[in-house]
């Protein structure tokens, strides 16, 4: 009898879960994307004298890559790298494999030696925002990124020495501190236009008043 009373009392006190108030509300547009569309596009159009809006450079994708040579001898380290990239980018990382064998390094073709993530759309803009405004300011003695790291085709790459600058990473759970490479792929083949785009988005270039060579 007592058991039935307890069950009835428990049923009476159960809280009915209601849907979240904003469940049907669309996600807000990423802050940097909105800034690009409402302000930066027009500014770039005036700066370079475009007559067609399709000429305006845009950020197409961001590739985050980690190469881990130690994975050859310690495969479990790669598991932690994949997990960390997922936390940093909000997207599952893809394991990268060696394209050829190198006997001096004990490397076999097809062996997993790293991980990468390719970001597009909203996740790309959100990652860029966090990178520029949260992660980079946490770099010790940071003085900006090199303006000479363009590839001659409108793409820019930078290297970070430690993944722990991202607040998503719990330092106490890090198995090994490692660097990562980030590549920003733009729609323009010209470095000067890509430079202007990234600088206006907030990329902290070191001495960004230095001239950028215009591609022929």
Secondary structure as UniProt FT lines:
FT   HELIX           2..13
FT   TURN            21..24
FT   HELIX           31..35
FT   HELIX           36..40
FT   HELIX           41..48
FT   HELIX           53..55
FT   STRAND          59..67
FT   HELIX           69..72
FT   HELIX           75..89
FT   STRAND          94..97
FT   HELIX           103..105
FT   TURN            109..110
FT   STRAND          112..119
FT   HELIX           121..130
FT   HELIX           131..135
FT   HELIX           136..138
FT   TURN            140..141
FT   TURN            147..148
FT   STRAND          156..160
FT   HELIX           163..165
FT   TURN            167..168
FT   HELIX           171..173
FT   STRAND          180..186
FT   HELIX           191..201
FT   TURN            206..209
//
